Amino acid sequence: MKILSGVQPSGDLHIGNYFGMMRPCLALQEKGETFLFIANYHALTQLPAPDLLRSRTYNVALDFLACGLDTGKTVFFRQTDVPEVQELAWILSCLTPVGLLERCHSYKDKVTQGISPNAGLFSYPVLMASDILIYKSTLVPVGRDQKQHLEVTRDIAIRFNNRYGNILVIPEEQTADDVAIIPGVDGRKMSKSYDNTIEIFGNEKVIRKKIMKIVTDSTPMEDPKDPDTCNVYALYRLFADDEQDQIMRRRYQEGGLGYGHAKQALFERYWEYFRPLRERRKALSKDPEFVQGVLRDGAARARACAAATLAEVRKAIGLQ
């Protein structure tokens, strides 16, 4: 089994990224050959400042290494260090109907959010397809918001194979439905686009302040509360073990628990949960050459795989 996933360096990684993508992806390291890339080509659709893009790319690498990425089991690299992916993206774009891209809801959602409707944003699913297909990935962990893009990838691969022979692997998806949507501090899906995130490696005072602002209802402290409709509880249970979860659930149902108390309990569980990861990140940050070396080594391994696939594709379509 060959597993592939990627993450955009569009800002500080948050707990929605961690539980929705990072932790499931890291768990898959034990189940097959894993390719994990920092999608800095994709980040260009929002035209970040050059220095900001460079620092965000480095910080994503630092975060993943701190969170337990094993470079012996995972090929970890920057997307831009594998230029073959762009050639395959162009080839695939020539097989992709415009109507297929016009039906992608992600493009419409981002334009609605105020992101400039550039051609790169529109053709994003083709580049994503190239990312997946060039390594002959068999399994792709995706969140619910990316499922349609994986369906586009499968459609493009089938179109290619029907025309040129069975060269590209049709990938399967894996979704983490139990943690697919993590609520932000405003109750909407946690997203950098909504500015409602809780960072994995945030400043202690800043994170405490964010957690204390989580939106709740106006139920009085003495009254029973429904934990299943509370954003604070939805986040708390991510960090709690079974016993801690059951205790908190009973406290909600019995009454006498103020939302302020629940938020403080959430902060304490969050801070303790990420303590060893913060310590590991602090140590790694003192050795930037090690981090860059990991990315260079990953790029060399990824390019070897990508070049082999691209050679097959070029021969099949008549470019060599």
C-alpha positions in Angstrom: 0.0 0.0 0.0 1.3 3.4 -1.0 -0.2 6.3 1.0 -0.1 10.0 0.1 -1.1 13.2 1.8 -0.2 16.9 1.6 -0.7 20.1 3.6 -0.7 23.7 2.5 1.7 26.1 4.2 -1.1 28.7 4.5 -0.6 29.6 8.2 0.1 28.1 11.6 -1.2 24.5 11.8 -4.1 24.2 14.2 -5.8 21.4 16.1 -8.3 20.9 13.2 -5.3 20.1 11.0 -3.9 17.9 13.7 -6.9 15.7 14.4 -8.4 15.9 11.0 -5.3 15.2 8.9 -2.0 15.0 10.8 -2.7 12.4 13.4 -4.5 10.0 11.0 -1.7 10.4 8.4 1.0 9.7 11.0 -0.8 6.6 12.1 -0.7 5.3 8.6 3.1 5.3 8.6 2.8 1.9 10.2 0.6 0.5 7.4 2.5 1.2 4.2 4.9 3.4 2.3 3.9 7.0 3.0 4.5 10.1 0.9 3.8 13.4 2.7 4.4 16.7 1.0 4.2 20.4 1.9 2.0 21.8 -0.9 3.7 25.1 -1.5 2.7 25.1 -5.2 -0.9 25.1 -4.1 -0.3 27.9 -1.6 0.5 30.2 -4.5 -3.2 30.4 -5.4 -3.5 33.0 -2.6 -0.2 34.8 -3.6 1.4 35.0 -0.1 4.4 37.3 0.4 7.6 35.4 -0.5 9.2 35.6 2.9 5.9 34.5 4.5 5.6 31.5 2.2 9.2 30.5 3.0 8.7 30.7 6.8 5.4 28.9 6.7 6.9 26.1 4.6 9.7 25.6 7.1 7.3 25.8 10.1 5.1 23.1 8.6 8.1 20.8 8.3 9.1 21.6 11.9 5.5 21.0 13.1 5.3 17.6 11.4 8.6 16.4 12.7 7.6 17.5 16.2 4.3 15.7 16.0 6.0 12.3 15.3 6.8 12.0 11.6 9.2 9.1 11.1 11.5 9.9 8.1 12.4 6.2 8.0 8.9 5.4 7.1 7.7 8.5 5.4 9.0 10.3 2.3 8.7 13.9 3.5 9.3 16.7 1.0 8.4 20.1 -0.5 6.1 19.9 -3.5 8.2 22.4 -5.4 11.3 20.1 -5.1 9.6 17.6 -7.5 9.1 19.6 -10.8 7.9 16.4 -12.6 4.5 17.0 -10.9 4.0 20.2 -13.0 4.7 18.4 -16.3 2.2 15.7 -15.4 -0.3 18.3 -14.3 -0.1 19.9 -17.8 -0.6 16.5 -19.5 -3.6 15.7 -17.3 -5.1 19.2 -17.8 -5.3 18.4 -21.5 -7.5 15.4 -20.7 -9.7 17.2 -18.1 -13.1 18.7 -19.3 -13.7 22.2 -18.1 -17.1 21.2 -17.0 -15.6 18.8 -14.5 -13.7 21.6 -12.8 -16.6 24.0 -13.0 -18.6 21.6 -10.8 -16.0 21.6 -8.0 -17.5 23.3 -5.0 -14.2 24.2 -3.4 -13.4 26.8 -6.0 -16.8 28.4 -5.6 -16.5 28.4 -1.8 -13.1 30.1 -1.9 -14.3 32.8 -4.3 -17.3 33.4 -2.0 -14.8 33.9 0.9 -13.1 36.7 -1.1 -10.2 34.8 -2.6 -9.2 36.0 -6.1 -10.7 33.7 -8.8 -7.4 33.1 -10.6 -6.7 30.2 -13.0 -4.5 28.4 -10.6 -7.3 28.2 -8.0 -9.7 26.9 -10.7 -7.3 24.2 -11.9 -6.2 23.3 -8.4 -7.9 19.8 -8.7 -5.7 18.9 -11.7 -2.5 19.7 -9.8 -3.8 17.7 -6.8 -4.5 14.8 -9.2 -0.9 15.0 -10.4 0.3 15.0 -6.8 -1.5 11.8 -6.2 -1.1 10.0 -9.5 2.6 10.6 -10.0 3.5 8.5 -7.0 1.0 5.8 -7.9 -0.7 6.3 -4.6 -3.2 3.7 -3.6 -4.7 5.3 -0.5 -5.3 9.1 0.1 -6.5 10.3 3.5 -8.9 13.2 2.9 -11.2 15.4 4.9 -14.8 15.8 3.8 -14.0 19.1 2.0 -11.5 17.3 -0.3 -13.5 14.2 -1.2 -14.8 15.8 -4.4 -11.2 16.6 -5.5 -10.3 12.9 -5.0 -13.2 11.9 -7.1 -11.9 14.3 -9.8 -8.5 12.6 -9.5 -10.1 9.2 -10.1 -12.1 10.5 -13.0 -8.9 12.0 -14.7 -6.9 8.8 -14.1 -9.7 6.6 -15.6 -9.8 8.9 -18.7 -6.1 8.7 -19.1 -6.0 4.9 -18.7 -8.9 4.4 -21.2 -7.0 6.4 -23.8 -3.4 5.3 -23.2 -3.5 2.0 -21.2 -3.4 1.1 -17.5 -0.5 3.2 -16.4 -2.0 5.3 -13.6 -3.2 3.8 -10.3 -6.8 4.6 -9.3 -6.5 5.7 -5.7 -8.9 4.9 -2.8 -9.9 7.4 -0.2 -9.8 7.2 3.6 -11.8 9.7 5.6 -11.6 10.2 9.4 -15.4 10.7 9.9 -15.2 10.8 13.7 -12.9 13.8 13.6 -13.6 15.1 10.1 -15.0 18.5 11.3 -13.4 20.2 14.3 -15.4 23.2 15.5 -13.6 26.5 15.7 -14.0 29.1 18.5 -17.0 30.5 16.7 -18.7 27.2 16.2 -18.0 26.9 12.5 -15.6 24.4 11.1 -12.1 25.3 12.4 -10.3 27.0 9.5 -7.7 29.6 8.9 -10.1 31.2 6.4 -12.5 31.9 9.3 -9.8 33.1 11.7 -11.3 30.8 14.3 -8.4 28.4 15.0 -6.6 27.1 18.0 -3.0 26.5 17.1 -1.0 23.4 18.0 2.0 25.3 19.1 0.4 28.6 20.2 1.5 31.0 22.9 0.0 29.9 26.3 -1.7 33.2 27.1 -3.0 33.7 23.5 -4.4 30.1 23.4 -6.1 30.5 26.8 -7.7 33.7 25.7 -9.0 32.0 22.5 -10.4 29.1 24.4 -12.2 31.4 26.8 -13.9 33.0 23.8 -15.4 29.8 22.5 -19.1 30.4 21.6 -21.6 28.7 24.0 -25.3 29.1 24.7 -26.8 31.0 27.7 -27.7 28.1 29.9 -27.2 29.1 33.6 -24.4 27.4 35.5 -26.7 25.5 37.8 -28.8 23.9 35.0 -28.0 20.6 33.2 -26.4 21.0 29.8 -26.3 18.9 26.7 -22.7 18.0 26.0 -23.5 16.9 22.5 -24.4 20.4 21.4 -21.5 22.2 23.1 -18.5 23.3 21.2 -16.3 23.3 24.3 -17.1 19.6 25.0 -16.6 18.7 21.3 -13.0 20.0 21.7 -12.4 18.7 25.2 -13.1 15.1 24.2 -10.4 15.2 21.5 -7.8 15.5 24.3 -9.5 13.4 27.0 -9.1 9.7 27.7 -12.3 7.6 28.2 -12.5 8.2 31.9 -12.0 11.9 31.7 -14.5 12.1 28.9 -17.2 10.3 31.0 -16.5 12.5 34.0 -16.9 15.7 32.0 -20.0 14.3 30.3 -21.7 13.6 33.7 -20.8 17.1 35.0 -22.6 18.6 32.0 -25.7 16.5 32.5 -25.9 16.9 36.3 -25.7 20.7 36.3 -23.5 23.0 38.4 -20.9 23.2 35.7 -20.3 26.7 34.3 -19.0 27.1 30.7 -16.0 28.9 32.2 -15.1 25.8 34.2 -15.4 23.7 31.1 -13.2 26.0 29.1 -10.6 26.0 31.8 -10.6 22.2 31.8 -10.3 22.2 28.0 -7.3 24.5 28.2 -5.6 22.3 30.8 -6.1 19.1 28.7 -4.9 20.9 25.5 -1.8 22.2 27.2 -0.8 18.9 28.7 -1.6 16.9 25.5 0.8 18.9 23.4 3.5 19.4 26.1 5.9 16.7 24.8 5.4 17.9 21.2 6.2 21.5 22.2 9.4 20.3 23.8 10.4 18.3 20.7 9.7 21.2 18.5 11.8 23.5 20.6 14.7 21.2 20.3 14.3 20.8 16.5 14.1 24.5 16.0 17.7 24.8 17.2 18.9 22.6 14.2 17.4 24.1 11.0 20.0 22.3 8.9 18.6 19.0 10.1 15.1 20.0 9.0 16.3 21.1 5.6 18.3 17.9 5.3 15.2 15.9 5.9 13.4 17.7 3.1 16.2 17.3 0.7 16.4 13.6 1.3 12.7 13.3 0.9 12.7 15.2 -2.3 15.4 12.9 -3.8 13.3 9.8 -2.9 10.1 11.4 -4.2 11.7 12.5 -7.5 13.0 9.0 -8.2 9.4 7.7 -8.0 7.9 10.6 -9.9 10.4 10.4 -12.7 9.6 6.7 -13.3 5.9 7.4 -13.6 6.4 10.4 -15.8 8.7 8.3 -18.1 5.8 5.8 -18.6 3.4 8.6 -19.2 5.6 10.4 -21.7 6.2 7.2 -23.7 2.5 6.3 -23.7 1.3 9.6 -25.1 4.1 10.0 -27.7 6.4 12.5 -26.1 9.3 10.1 -26.3 
